[in-house]
Structure formats: C-alpha cells, structure tokens
Amino acid sequence: MRTAYSVETVRAAERASMARLPEGALMQRAAAGLAAACAEMLGRVYGGRVVLLVGSGDNGGDALYAGARLTRRGAGVTAVLLAGPERTHRGGLAALRRAGGTIAAAEGAGRAIERAGLVVDGIVGIGGKGGLRPEARAVAEAVARSRAAVVAVDLPSGVEADTGEVRGAALRADLTVTFGTHKPGLLIDPAREYAGTVRLVDIGLELPPDPELEALQHADVARLLPVPAAESDKYRRGVVGIAAGSARYPGAAVLAVSGALRGGAGAVRYVGPAGDAVIARYPETLVSDQGPAKAGRVQAWVVGPGAGEDSATVAEVLDTDVPVLLDADGLRLADRDAVRGRTAPTLMTPHAGEAAALLGVRREEVEGARLAAVRELAARFRATVLLKGSTTLVADPGGGAVRVNPTGTGWLATAGSGDVLSGLAGSLLAAGLPARDAGSVAAYLHGLAGRFAARGAPVGAHDVAARIPAAWRGVTRG
C-alpha cells in the first residue's frame, strides 16, 4: 500500500526524529537521496551543469546540500538565491561554497538556466500556499523555456501538499524526490500532473498508522479479490442486479452487464427495457421485465446508467436492503433523503460534472479541489463516493483514508467506460466486498484493463470490458 500523510503529520514526525538524531542528520539523509536522483538524471555527473533554485525554507537547504555533493563529483553547480543570502539556509549555503559551487541572484538566473542540463526546484516547501510569487514565477518561466530536466525537492513549487490544488503559477518537474512519505498532492490531480515521476526517499520517519491517502498496489488488490471455494455455486458467489438502460440508451445496459459479468459475482440479473439487447450480447444474463422487486434474489444492485427519466426504478432499488451502486442518471434522479437514509451500503460513482451538480458548484471547482469534493460528497450523502477522473478517488462517509487509484489512462475517457466500471464495482459488492474496497478494486482493474486495451491507441468501452480478465490475472499473478 502506498500512503500519503498531511503536512502537519509529516512535520510532527520530523520533529520527533530530529529530537533523537544528531543535528542536521535528517537533512543530510534527504540531501543524499536527492543528490543520487539528480546524478541519475544527469547520467554523467562530471562536467554537468546544474542550477539550484533556492528559496528560504528547508527544502532550499536540501537542494544546497545535494548541490554540494554534486559539485564534489565534478558538476558545475550554480545556486540561484531567490530569498537573498541572509534568508537562505546557512549550513547548506556554506557547504555549497566550500565544495566550489557558485552563487547567483535571481536577476542573473536566466543565462544559467539556459546553459543547465538539470534544474533543481527548491523554491517552496510543503507548507507553501497559493501559486509562485512574481520573482519565482519569472524564474519558473525561464525553466519552462529551457531544455533542462527538472527535479523538484519534496514537491513542485506552487502546488499545495495537502490538497493537490494548484492556485496559480507552479513549476513542472520531470522528477519529484519526496522525503519520508508521499504527500497527498503528489497523488492527486491537478498537482500530480506537475510532479512527473515521483521517487520516495526513506529518511527514517516514524509515521502513525492512519494516513490521509492510500493507493492500492497489485498485492493489496489480489488480497481483496473474491475467489470461489470448492463448494461455491453461482448464488453463493453473489448475484448482482443491473437496473440500467432505456429505449434511448440500450447500450448502457449492455456495457454495465459486460462489466458485471467479469467482476467476481456468480450471476447477473438484468431488469429494464434493454433485455433483448443484453441477451443478444450476453445470453448468460438472467433477464426480467418485472422490475427490481420481482427480479429474484440479489446481493447488490447497480442502478442509473442510461436510465433516462426512470426515477421509479431508481427509487425502488434505493428502497432495498442490499448494497446499491448509484451512477449516471441515477445520481440525478435519486431522492437525496432516500440515499442518506439507507442502512445498507451505498456507493455513488459520479464524474466531475455530476459531482458538481450534486454539490451545487461549478465543474472547475470540483476538478481543482478533488479531495475536498469527494470528502464533502461522502459526508453530505452518507455514502461511499467514487469520484471518477484523471485520479479516481474513493471516500467513505465516516472519514478515514481516501483511496486514490494509481492505474488508468487518458484513453478511458470514452463513452460507456463508466458503465463498465459500474457493473464491475457492483459485481464486487455482490461478491461481498465493502463499498470502499469494491470501488477502489474496480477502479484499479478498470484502469489496468484500459491500459491493456489501449496500448497507446483509441479504444471503445467494450474493449475495456474484454480486458478485465487479463487485468485480474495480472494482479493475482503478481
């Protein structure tokens, strides 16, 4: 499991470590890891040209100590002091000077950056709020025009560590070297987009067991996936009901069923007007035209994809006492009090536009503050919420760590892809997974399936569904 902690938690852990370690030991560990990463980026350190962008905080000190190490290995290192010598980390600045590095003021940064092969961003630390200040913004623009690779110290300057928000100008990195633990902003867009590849350097922090964010890895997903026992039959494995589709959108029903059939439940029941289309494509589906209440026993329902204006079916499903996944039109048609009042688990799966409508805000507000949005939705609706997007997030209504999905591809932004995800997650609910696990495991497999299907080219939602078994096998085989 990859975890991320808040700035407050990280700083408390740093203070505890510094109290028991020799003075400066923690910064030296960080600088050693940073210097090693920079050396790899340079390829050949001797003769390389490195520019350090140094602010007034401790990550400026990290950059200076790392620059001193690179200088001793033969690199030409110039430190651009954005805060002036008097506000720069004294020990780091002295170390760079002793090693033979040079110092420049911000006004002279342009020429040094033009000639550099590597720029180290140590402008703003994890406590930074808002975008870059004007002087730093000018330097960042010079970096963007250059051909230099960029390594960020702990996180890119201008992004917010706790939220992943970017509220102004920020510096884009090719590599971010972060210390002790991941910070939430490194895993959540829009900030994640600025971080490039992220490398974690262990500096010996002792962190509490409850992170702000967690990201499943292959081994975590493999442990959660349902596995049939020798005595299992289709009913013991779980039956998922799909109430989806309409005369206008029969394909939504077909795609939701396609995901459900590959999600671990033993059987799929379909109710709705698209029964003929479903049977034609998936004859193993149990089809009923009697409505959810008369469809037969199910362990979970998926309702909403392509439902059009069928609010009665949405209400009927929400009135059941089994887990319900609410998606697409269902999110719009559902009575809010009915959702809040459910005693069985509810998993809502909006994209940013649907989330914005539910919250009564603009879509841009959701996209710019995804973590806040998913937490607010979960609390407001007393439901587990899977917020779809470039970084899919899953939050429980009771709080706790938000799950962030590390798989996926931009090619998944295609019509019907969300219907496949809903069917897959609903099937995992029926197989017995709690709502947060069902949502995060489904997002993980769906993302992998999207990668496998696309391979760098456009795909349709049906291609993604077809690759779910390959993703499942890939996870369980390690």
Salt bridges, closest charged atoms under 4 A:
GLU40 OE1 - ARG199 NH2 2.77
ASP154 OD1 - LYS183 NZ 2.90
GLU160 OE2 - ARG167 NE 3.10
GLU165 OE1 - ARG167 NE 3.07
ASP189 OD2 - ARG192 NH2 3.35
GLU193 OE2 - ARG172 NH1 3.27
GLU206 OE2 - ARG20 NH2 3.51
GLU212 OE1 - ARG375 NH2 3.01
GLU214 OE2 - ARG403 NE 2.71
GLU214 OE2 - ARG436 NH1 3.25
ASP220 OD1 - ARG223 NH2 2.57
ASP233 OD2 - ARG236 NE 3.95
GLU309 OE1 - ARG332 NH1 3.19
ASP327 OD1 - LYS388 NZ 3.26
ASP329 OD1 - ARG332 NH2 3.18
ASP337 OD1 - ARG340 NH1 2.93
GLU354 OE2 - HIS351 NE2 3.38
GLU364 OE1 - ARG362 NH1 3.32
GLU365 OE2 - ARG362 NE 3.56
GLU367 OE2 - ARG363 NE 2.88
GLU376 OE2 - ARG380 NH2 2.97
ASP396 OD2 - ARG436 NE 3.88
ASP437 OD1 - ARG403 NH1 3.01
ASP463 OD1 - HIS462 NE2 3.35
